[in-house]
């Protein structure tokens, strides 16, 4: 077998269950397809927003935790142990590169847990005084691969879900899955924080479950024991607490960015924690934005089999519904999106990524519309999957191709950020590839 074909075969074997590439194409027109059910129960009358925020929304949060993501810790706290400047003129003087050491703490019932020292790499742009919007990123690759800066020489910078997985992910899904266009982001006025979520809860069915159970000792064998998706979402919020205390960062413009499994976590972060002001969730799929019931692509049965550490054990109760058999569940992913209202959400998709079910994500966004309307927001205001409106509170992006983060995705992400979290005095993009102006 030729070497490049052998490598592709090894890559796809290593990523088995992560994605399935098919010749199918997502239907661009959702009309005639079943809408998200059950519909949201939105209060009415002059006290509607108060009733939603004090009763309906907390009830939905509780139900989604119990059924899908697991019970989250209470009393989350974040301590910044150290901030160390690695390069005051990083990326040709575009920003300051720092390594922050954090400790996060939470409680389950009477049992408290602590993460121990964790690394977050922070880039602050220099193109204006600030405060700057900031993008929190959970990446598939080590921080050294994500930022690719000569100051990243500490062995801790290789921590994460990278290594051979990072090399394979880059080869199969494009280099932007590991390395965002850092110069373009900084030049556009946005800060970056790279989170080492793997050091908190490993993305591994053995080590990940062991860590989750160790943290949640009082709830480790029940159907509502939290999963890694919930834990990574909780971690986004803890890092948000740290960055929003820095005067250089705009505390009202903290955006959670994630692709695939980390897109699921980014949505969870915003749905359950007010520290997140906006979300870019690219190809979040099952357990993210896509509906659970009678769905194409990855089923609940499949995701639980391949990733038993991602969700609460109770998510298995959705198996028959996911396969289009048995009774419909009494909640679905449009409710997760509704919990984020009225904050802006970008839902990224690809036409041939049927595994992530773009049509189901579109219908979920439509199903969340009443929650946005409650606040006077437009939410999703397009009728087809290929109509991109970056200024919409629910912005739906569909490009050609398959699962991954490619060159044309980041310009769309930046258009969304410009519309909702403008960074004033932003300069022109650093590279021609971005086309972000």
N, C-alpha and C positions, 0 to 999 in steps of 0.2 A: 504493500500500500504506500503511495507517495506520502512524504513526510507531512505536508500541509493537510492532507486528508486525514492522516492518522491523528494529527493534533486536534482537528475539528471533532473527530469522533471522541477523543478523550475529553475534550471540552464539554461536549454535549452530555457525555456520560457523567461527568463530575457535576453538571448542573441539572441532572435528571430531576424532574418534578418542578423545577423553577419556571420553565416556560416550555411550551410546545409550539413549534413553528409549523404552520400548515399553509395550504394553498387557499384557504378560505379568506373572504374579505368581509369586514363588518358592513352591515347594511347602513347606508347613510340616512335613510328615512325611517324614523321610529313610529310613524303613524301606522295605525292598525295593529301595533304590538301592545301587549298587555301593559298597563300602567303599574307603577309601584303601588303595592298594597301591603298592609292596610293603609288607607289614607291617614295623613296626620290629623290628629284631633287638636285643632287650633282654637283657643278660647276666642270669644267675641265680646264686644262691648267696650266701654271706656277704660276698663281695667285689664284689657286683653294681654298687653305686654307683661304687666305685673303677674297675672295668673300663669302665663307661659313660663316666666322666669322663676316663679316661686313654687309652682306645682307641676305643670306638665313637663318642663324640661328636666328637673331633677328626677322625675319618675322614669323618663326615657333613659337617662344616664344610668340609673340603677338597673333597669331591665337589660340594657345592652352589656353592662358589665357582667351581670349574672349569667347571661346567655352566650356571650361571644368572647369578650376580652378578659373577663375575670375581675374580681374586686380589686380596686386600686388602693395603694397605701393612703393613709390619712396623715395630716401634719407634715407634708413634705417640706424639707428645709435644704438650703444650699449654702455652703460655706466656701468662700474663695480663700484657699490656703496660700497661694502665691501667684503673682503675675510677673513673668520674666520676658523681657524684650529679646527676641532672637535677631531681629534686623530692623532698625529704625527707618531704613530706606529700602524696603523689600520691593521686588518686581520693578526694578528701574526707578525706584523712588515713589512708586504709586501708593504705598501703604506701609504701615508698621505691622510687623509680624511678631506675635507674642504667643507664649505658651502659658496657659493658665492651669493651675492645679486646683481641682475642686474636690469637695466631699459632699455627697448627697445623703440625706437621711430621711427615712419614712417610718411609718408604724402600721402594723396590722394588729388590731385589737390591743392587747397589752404588750406585744412584742415589737421592739424597735429594731431597725437594722441600719447599717451604714455601708456605703459603697467602698470606703477607703479612698485613697488618693486616685483621682482620675484626671486625664489630660484632655484639654480642649485647646485647639490652636485657633487663634483669633487674628484676623486681618482687619485693620482700621484704615480706610482710605484717606488720602491726603488732599483730595481735590477741593475740599471746602472745610470750614471749621467744624461742622457738625451741629447738632447730633445726627448720626447716620442711621438709616435703616440697616438692619443686619439680617442675613440669611443663615439660619441654622441648618447644617448639612450632616446627615448620617449617610456615610458612603460605604460601598462594598469593599473599599480598598484602604490600606494603611494611610495615615496622615501624610507620610512621606511621599506616597504615590499620588495623593490627592492634590497636594500643594506643589510638589516638585520644586523645592527651594533648597539651595546648598546649606542653609542653616539647619535643616531638618536632619541632624546627625545623631540624635539621641536614640538608643535602641527602643525606647518607649514609642518613638514615632512609627515603628513598624507594627505596633499593636493594632488589633482590629481583625476584621474578617477578610483581610487581604491575602498576602502570600501568593501561593499558586492560584487560589481562587481569584485574586485580583488580576493576575495576568490572563487567566482564562476569560474572565468577565470582559476585560478590555478587548481581547481578540474577538470574542463572539458578539458583544453588544456595543462596541464602539468605545473610543477612548474617553468620551465625555461621561461615561458611566462612572469612571474613576476620577477624572481630572476635569473640573469645570473650567470655563474660560476666565481664569482668575483676573488677568489684566483688564478684560472688558468689564467685569463686575466692579472692580475697584474704580476704573475710569468712569463708570456710570454712577458712582456715589454710594455704592452699597458695601457694607462690611460683610465678612464671612466668619463663621465659627464652625470648625470641623469637630464633630463629636465622636469620641471613641465609644460607641454603644456596645461594642463587643467586649470591652473590659468590664462593662456593667453586667450584661447578660449575654453570654456567648451564643452565637447562632449555631447551636449544635444540640441535637436531640438529647444527648446524654448530659453534657456539661451544662447546657442551658436549663434543662429541667431541674438538675441538681441545684443550680443557683437560685432559680425561682422558688423552689421548695425551701431552701435555706432562708431566704428573705421572708417568705410567708409561712412561717412555721405553724401559725395558728390556723391556717387555711390551706394546707398543702395537699390534702387528699380529697378535697371536695370538688364538685362540679364547677365551683366558682373560683378555683385557684387561678391567679392571673397567669397570662401567657407572655411570651417575649414581645409580641406586638404591643400589648398594653404597657409592658415595662419600658420599652423603647419610647413609647409615646409619653409616659410619665417622665422619662429622662429629658426629652425635649423641653418640657415645662421647667424642670429643675435648672437646666442650662439657661433657659430664658430668664429665670430669676436672677442669675448671676450677671448676664450681659446687660439687662435693663437697669442695673444699679450703677453702671459705668456712665459717667456724664458725657462721654463721647458718642454714646449710642442712644438712638431715639427709642424710648421705652414703649412708645405706641406703634412701633414699626418693626416688630420681631416676627420674622416669617420662618415657618418650618418647611424645609425642602426635603423631599425624599422620592426615591424611585423604587417601584415594585414593593418589596416587603417593607421598606422604609417609608414608602408613600402611605401604606396602611397606617404605620405608626404616626406619621405626620398628621393624618386626619384624626386619629384618636387623640393626639395631643391637643388639637384645637377644639375637639368636641367636648373634652372633659376639663380643660384648663384654660382660664382666661388670660394667662401670660402670653399665649400665642395669638398674634394679631392677624395673621393670614397664612395661607397654606398653598404650596405648590406640590401637588400629589400627582406624580407622573406614573401612569400605568399601574394603579394600585390594585385592581382586580378583586378577586374573591377575598372577603374579609375587609376590603377597603371600600371603594365607591360602588362596585358592581353589585347588583341585586343577587340575593341568595336563591330565590325560588325558580325552578324550571329553567336553568341557565345553560347557555353554551359555554365552551371553554372549561376552565378548571372548576371542578365541583368541590363542594365542602368535603365530601368523602375523600377526594384526592388530596386536598391540601392538608387534612388532618393526618392522613397516612404518611405523606412525605415530610411533614413538619409538625410532629406531635407536640412540640414545645411552643408553638406560636400562639395558640389560643387557649381559652378556658376549656376544660374537658367537656363542659356542657354544650359546646358548639357542635359536638357530634349529634345532638338531637335534631340538627338541621339537615342531616344526611338525606333522609327520604324526600324532604321538600326540595333540596338542591337537585336531586335527580328527577324532579317532576312527579314524584309519587307521594302518596299520603297527603295529609292535611297541610294547608299553607301555614307557615309560621305567623305568629301575631306581631312580628316586627321584622324590619328589613333595613338595608343599608341606606335608604333615603332618610331614615331617621337619624343615622349618624351624621349625614350632611346637614340635616335640619338643626342639629345641636350647635353647629358652628355659626348659624345666622346671628347677626347680619354681616359677619366678617367675610372678606373675600376669599374665594377658593378657586384655584386653577386645577382643572382635571385634565391631565395630559393623556393622550391615547395615540395608537397607530392603527392604520386601516387593516393590516394583516395580523395584528395582535389579538386575534379572536380568543386566545387563551385568557386574556384579561377582560374580555367582554366589553368593548367600548359602548355597544348599544345599551347594555345593562347599566353602565355608569351614567349614560345620558338620561335614561328613564329614571334613575335614582335622583339625578339633579332636578328633573321635572317634578318628581315626587316631593322634593324638599322645598319647592317654590313657595308653598303657603307660609312657611316659617319666615322666609325672607320678606314676603309681602306684609307680614305682620309688622315689620319695622319700616315699611315703606320703601323697601329695596326691590330692585327689579329681578334679582336672581338670574336665572337662565333665561335669556330673551331671544333665543334662536330656535328655529324649527328643525334644523338638520345637523348632523354630526360634524359636517365640514364647514360650518359657519362660525368663525372665530370672532368673538367680541371681547377683547382683553379688558375693557372697562366694566364688563358685567360682574356682578358679585359672584356669580357662578359661571366662570369662564371655561368653556369646553374647547379643547385643542385636539385636532385629529390631523396627523400627517401621514404620508405614505410610509410603507415599510413595516417593520416588526418591532419586537420588544427590545428596548435599549434606550440609551440617551445619545443622540446623534447631533451633528452640527446644527441642524435647523431647529432643534428644540430650544436651545438657550435664548435665541432672539425672541421667541414667543414668551418664554418665562420673563424676560426683561420687559417686554411690552406690558405684560400684566403688572409687573412691579411699578413701572412708570405710571400706570393709570391709577394705582391704589396707594402706593407708597412713594411719592415722588421725592427724589433726591435733588434738591435745587443745585444749580450751577454745575450740573453733570457735564463732563467733557465728552467729546466724540469717542467712539469705541476705539480700543487700542489696535484691534486687528480686523482685517477685511472680512475674516471668516464670520464674525459675529453679525454684521449687518444690523446692529441693534438700534441705530438711529432712524 
